Amino acid sequence: MAGNTMLLQLEGLSKSYPGVRANDDISFAIAPGEVHALLGENGAGKSTLVKMIYGLVKPDNGTMTLRGAPYAPAEPRAARGAGVAMVFQHFSLFEALNVAENVALGMENPPKMGDLAARIREVSQAYGLPLDPARTVGDLSAGERQRVEIIRCLLQDPKLLIMDEPTSVLTPQEVEILFATLRQLSAEGTAILYISHKLEEIRSLCDRATILRGGKLVGSCTPREKSARELAEMMVGGELKLTDRAGRVPGMEVLTVEGLNLPPAAAFGPSLREVGFTLYRGEVLGIGGVAGNGQEELLAALSGERLSGPGTVKLSGQDISVLGPNARRKLGILAAPEERLGHAAVPDMSLTENAILTGTVRKPLTKNGFIDMGAAKDFASQIIAAFDVRTPGPHVAARALSGGNLQKFVIGREVLQAPDVLVVNQPTWGVDAAAAAAIRQALLDLAAQGAAVIVISQDLDELLEIADRFAALNEGRLSPARLTQGLTIDEIGLMLGGAHGMAPAHPEVLA
């Protein structure tokens, strides 16, 4: 198409940070009403690019044109004023306030609350995303919270809507609702710049795709004309390895959980209610559920961050319910939480220091009561090499890594400590196809070595790919585990919705 028919035109956009060129001479255009995918591995430069479009980052070189006029937003407020809106991967909502109050906080000149509430009802109904403006955000599901963010954007009548990993917190049914909304917006002329690592979604939804690699634009295509594998290989610049599930046999019981109850850790948080399951050596147990149904609480109860009543958690027959994280680590149960920065890793600490945080119990990282920095550096270097962590070295701060590379480091740190049981929450959340495949393979390899692995994830495709059995968390209750082989998406949807009356399965045969 000719440039004057385009909504947004980027010409030669570049941005550098110390030691890295995040974007290098990026040029492409987005047409009105087009759903345009932005694809790339973690660290490819997608986040920097959309931050420049949204006014969060100023480019070093290059120009942007919006609706035929020069466009250089100094801040997000200027971008919104020009008709560019963005729904971020991490919601910025206040749980103690209601929907209307949260929407008002995101507006430059909000109307009276009564008028705003009426507008929210009108717009949310018109776009198939019904919301009650009086409901407290803390009582909303993850999908409903996303609706608040989307409606807040739509009330500004955007010409371009940027969406970053919008389906990572949604059930399959909620994804269909969201896609219907996006198609409606597209039909009305709103352009959508869509970032996602879920390539089948890209194929289903997007009209065109721009692919970034290493900060450079390396190609474009029509997604529906490519397979998901072809899209992934365009992103990584080579052949994508398939996960190998072979070489595993079921073993003895290693972890038993029975009658596990935990009160909420914070206001609006879920409680765990009578959670029980048995885990076997050599298996991967997948636990699915929409965000906010007790995933973090379950990991905390298994890792020892939160203690449950006596007899509720047993490792190889030993009651570990009253033991804290380090004592459980020593016995062989390790964990990698969902939140990379702040929970799994300290942002301003180096990778060496972050390796020390969990490694001293099972690795010889101390000498005569003092930290052996040489040994710690070697351990961090082993993780970097074994898990292909893209970083200049173990001296680099955790916050300097892309999300996917930090995730590989966090998972690698636990895997290389040879756990008997590894519990991971959202192991590939926001991670590109190549890094996700590497992480999944590492978990499968660990199980093949005789460990038991619990994968808590909102990515159902991931769980069906690597898990031997599947259970669902709903409002703090865990369904009986079922063999994944032969399990349908409809059955999974019922389990996610709280239909827990299915018979449990024992992993007699692992694929």
N, C-alpha and C positions, 0 to 999 in steps of 0.2 A: 504494500500500500504506500502511497505517497506520504511524505512526512506531515503535510498539512492536514491529513485526515486522522492523525494520531492524537490521542489524548495526552500521553506523556512520552517525551522523547529524551533519552539520555545520550550524551555525546562525550566520549572520552573521560568518563568519571574515574578518578584515581584517588586513593587514600592510603597513606602509609603511617605506621606506628613504629616505634623503635624496634628495629630488627625484623620487621615484617611488612610486606606490601599487601595490604588487605584487599584492595581493589586496584587493578592495573588496566587502565584504558577500556572501561566498560561502556559499550554503546548498544542500545536496543530500544524498541518502542512498544508501547501498549495502546491498543485501539479502544475506543469507547465500547463498552459492553463486552469486552473480551475477558475471558478467564485465563490468566497468564501464569503459568507455573514458573517458579524460580527454583532450580534444582542444583544440588551440589553436596559434596561431602561436608562434614563438620570442618570448619576452618577454610572452606572454599571462598568465603567472602560474602555470603548471602546477608548475614545480619548487618554488616557494615553498610552494604548497599541500601537496604531498606531504611536504615537509620539516616542515611543521607537524604533519601526521598522524603522521610517524615520530619526532617529538621533537627534530629538529635545529634547529628555529626555533620561537620562542614567538609566538603571535598577539598582536596589539595589542588586538583585540576579538573577541567571539564565543565560542561554546562548541562542544565536541564531546561526543557521547555514544556509547559503545561497549558493545554488548550491554545497553542500558538504564541503564548507570551513567555518571556524569560521567567524562570522559577528557581528561586534560591532561598528556601525558608531558613530563617535564622534560629527558629525554635518550633516545637510541635504546634504551638498555638497558631503560628503563621501558616503551617501546613494545613491545619484544620480549616482555617479561614479561606484557604485557596481551594478547599474541597477534597483534601486527602485525609483519610481516617485510617486508623490501625487498631486491630485487635491483637493484643500481645499474647504470647504463649503463657505467661504468668499473669493471672488476673490481678488487677489493682482495685480491690473492693474492700470496704469496711464491713465486717461481718455483723457488727452491732447495729448498723443502720439498715433502713429498709431499701427496697429497690429504687423508689423515686428519689430518696435522699442521695443514694450513690450515683444515680444518673445526673442529678443536679450538680454534684461536685465535679463532674467532667465537662460541664458546660461553661462557656464564657459569661453568658447573661441568661441564667435560668429563669423561666417564667414562674409565676406563683405555683405552689405545690399542687393545688387542686387542678390547675390547667395542665401542669406537667404530667400528673397521674393520668388524666384523660388522654393526653397525647401518647403516653407509653402504652396504654391499653389499645388505642387505635392502631398505632404502628406495629405493635407486637402481633396483633390479630391479623393485620393486613399481610404480614410476611410469614405467617405460620409459626410464630415463636411466642405463644401466649404467655404473658407475665402478669402477675398481680403486683401492682406498684406498692402495695402496703405490706407485702411479706418481708420479713427480716432476712437479709442475705445469708446469715449464718444457718438458716433453716433450709436453704436451697441446695439442690444437688449440683454437681460440677457442671452438668449440661445446662441447668437453669442459670447458673452464674455466668456461663459464657453468653447466654441470651442477653443478660444485663449489659455486658460489654458491647455486644453487637447492636442492641437497640440504642445504646448511648451514641454509637457511631451513626446509626441510620437517622437519628433525630437531627443530625447536622447536614443531611442531604448530601452525602459525599459523591464525588465523581469517580474517585478511586478508593477502593477499600483494600488495605493490605492485611492479610491473615497469616499469622505465624503458627504453624502446627495446630490448626484449629480442632482437629478430631482426636487429639491424644487423650482427652478426658471423656470421650463420648461412647455410649453403647452403639451397636450397629443401627438400632432404630433411630437414635438421636442423630447419627451421621446422615441418614436418609432425609431427616427433617431439615438439617442444616443445608444439605445439597439442594433441596427444593427451594430453599430461601435464596441461596446464591444464584441459582439458575433464574429465579424471578428477578433478582437485582440485575443480572446480566441482560435479561430481555428488556429491562427498562433503561438500559444504557449505562449502568454503572460498571466500570471496569474493576476487576478483582486481580490483585497480585497475590498468588497463593503459594505459600511455602509449606512443604510437607515431605517427610521421608517415606510416606505410604504411597508407593508407586502405582498400585492398582487404583487408588483414589484419583491420582493425577490423570491416569488414562481415562477414567470415567468422567471426570469433571472438566478438565482443562482443554482449551482450544489450541494453545501453543505453549511451548516450554523453552526457556533459556537455561543453558547449563553452564555453571561456573566450576572451575577447578584451579586451585592454587591462586585464587584472586583474579584469574583471567576468564574471559568468555571463550568457551571452547566449542560451542555449538548451539543449535536450536532445532526444534522438530515439532511435529504434530504428535502429541503423546498417544492418541488412540491408534496411530499407525505403527507404534512400537510396542514390544512386549515389556513387561516390568523388568525382566532381566536385561534387555537391550538398554533401557533407560539407566539402570544401575551401572552398566558397563560404560556408558557414555560419561557418567559422573566420575567413576574411578579411573577411567582411561585404560582399562584392561579387563581380563576375564574375571568374573566373579565366582568365587568358590562356593559350592553348595555344601550345606551342613551334612555331616556324616553321623548317622545315629547308630551305626553298627558297633558291635563289640561289647554290649552290655548285657548282663544277666542279673535278675533280681536276687537280692541277698536277704540277710536277716533283718529283723526290726532294729532300727537304730534310734529313732526318736518317737516317743509316744506323748501325745497331748490329750488331756482328758478334763472336761469340766472347767475349761479356762474362762474366767470372767475377769474383766478389767473395767473400772469406771472410766469416763472420759478424762483425757489428760488436760483438756482445756475447754473453755466455754464453746459450745456448738460442736464439739468433737464427738465422735461415735464411741460407744462402749463395746467391748467384746462380750458375747453372751454364749456360754456353754460351748465354746469351741473345742472340738476334738478331732484328732486324726492320727494315723500311724504312718510313719515314713520308713522306707526300706533302703538298705544299701544298694547302690547301683541304679537308682531311679531318679527321674526328675518329676517332681510334683508341681503342677501348675495351679496357681490360685488366681482367679480372675475376679473382677469387680469394678464397678464405676468408682472413681476417686471419692474418698470420704466415707467409705463403708467399713473402715477398720484396718486397712492395709498397714499403715504406719504403726498402729497399735499392736498388730500381730507380730511384726518384725521386732518391735521393742520388747514384747513379752518373750520372744524366742531368744533374742540376743542377751537378755538380762538387763537391758536399760530400764525396764519396769518389771517389778517382781509380782508374781501371782501367788495364789495360795499353795500350801504344801501339797505335793503329789500331783500337781497339774502338768508339769513338764518333766519327762524322764528321758535321759540319754543313756542308751544301752542298759536300761534297767535302773540307773542311778537317778534319784530325785535331785534335779538341779533347780527346782523352782525358786529356792531362796538364794541362789548364787548370782553374783553380778557379772558384768561382761567379761572381765579379765579371767575370772575363775572358769567361766564357760569356754572361753577361748582356749584355755589350757587343756580342757577336756576334749576340745575338738569341734565346738560349734561356733562358726564365724558368720558374720553378717555384713552386707553392704546396703545401706539405706538408700532411699529414693533421692533425697536432697544431696547433690554432689558437693556444692559449695556451702560450708557451714555445718554440715552433719557428717558426711563421709570424708571431707577434707577441709582443712583450715585455709581460707583463700590466700592469706599473706605469708603462709609458711611455704618453704621450698618443698619439692617432691621428696627430697631426702627426709626432711622433718615429718612430712605426712606419712612416709613409710614407717617411721619410728612410732607414730601414734598407735598403730595397731600391731606392729610387728615384734615388739620386745618380748611378748609372752611366748611366742613359738619360734622365734629366730634369735640367733646369738648376736644381738645388737648391743649388749652391755658387757662391760668388763670391770670386775671389782666394784660393782654398784654404779659405775659411770657409763654414760652412753658412748659407744664406740662409733664415732662418726664415720670412720673409714668403712666399717662393716655396714653401717646404715646406707652410705652412699653406694656401696656395691649392691645392696639389696634393691635400692631404688633403680639402679642401672639395669639389674636383671629384669625388673618389671617392665622398664621402658623397652628393652630389647625383645623380651618374650611376647609382649602385647603390641608391638609396633606403635608405641606412643610417640606421636610427632612432636618433639620438643628439642631444643638445643642441648638439654642435659638435665641431670637431677638437681642442679642448683636453681632451676627456674621455679618461680612461685606458682602455686596451683591455679590461681586466678588467671594466669597468662595463657593457660591451655584452652583450646576450644572445648565445648561440652563433650563431644565424642571422645577426644583424646584423654580428657580427665576421667571420663567414665571407664575407658580401657585401663587406665592406671589404677583406679579404685578396685575394679573387679580383679585385675591382675595381682594387686597387693594381697587380696584374700586367697585367691586360688593358689598362689605360690607358697602359701603357708600350710598347704596340704590338709585342709579341714576334713573331718569325718562328716560334718553336716555344714552346708553353706546355704544361707538364706539371703536372697537378693530381691530387692523391691525395685521394679521398673529398670531392669538392667540395660535396656537399649532405648530408653525414653529420649527423644530428640536426637537420636544418633543416626548417622547415615548408613546406607545399605552395607558398605564394606565393613565398617566398624561393628555394626550390629551382627553381621555374619560371623565375624571373628569372636565376638563375645559369646554368642550362642554356641559356637563350636567349642570354646573353652569350657563352658558349662557342661556340654555333652561329654567332652574328654574327661572332665573331673569325675562325672558319674561312671564313665567306663573304667576308671581306676578304682571304683568301689565306694566312692563317696556318695552321699545322698544330697540332692539339691532341691531346694524349694525356690521356685521362681514366681514371685508375685508380680503380676503385670496387667495393664489395661489393654494390651495389644493381643487380641484373641488369635490372630494369625500366628504370632510368635509362640503362644502357648500350644497351639495345635501342631506347630512345627517341631517343638523340642520336648514337650511334656509327655510322659507316659500315662499319667492320670491327671484329671482336672477337677477342681472344686471351686465353688463360687462363694465370695463374701457378699452378704447383703445385710445392711444394718447391723453389722457386728456378729452375724451368725454365719457359720461355714456349712455349706452343703456337704453331703457325703461325696467322696471322691469317686469319679467314674473314669474308666479307661477312655483315653482320647480317641483311640482307633474306632471309627464308626460314629463318633459323636457329631451331631449336626449343629449348625449355627442356631437353628430354632430351639433345640434342646438347651444350648448354652444360654440363649436369651431368656428362657424360662428360669434357669438356675440363677442367672444374674438378677432376675426380678424377684427371687425369693421362693421359687418352687423347689423346696428341699426334700421332696418325698421320694427321690430316686434311690435305688439300692446302691450301696458302696461297692467298689471293686478292689480286688487284690491284684497287684501287677504280676500275674503268673508268667506272662510273656512280655518282654520288652522288645520293641522293634529295633 
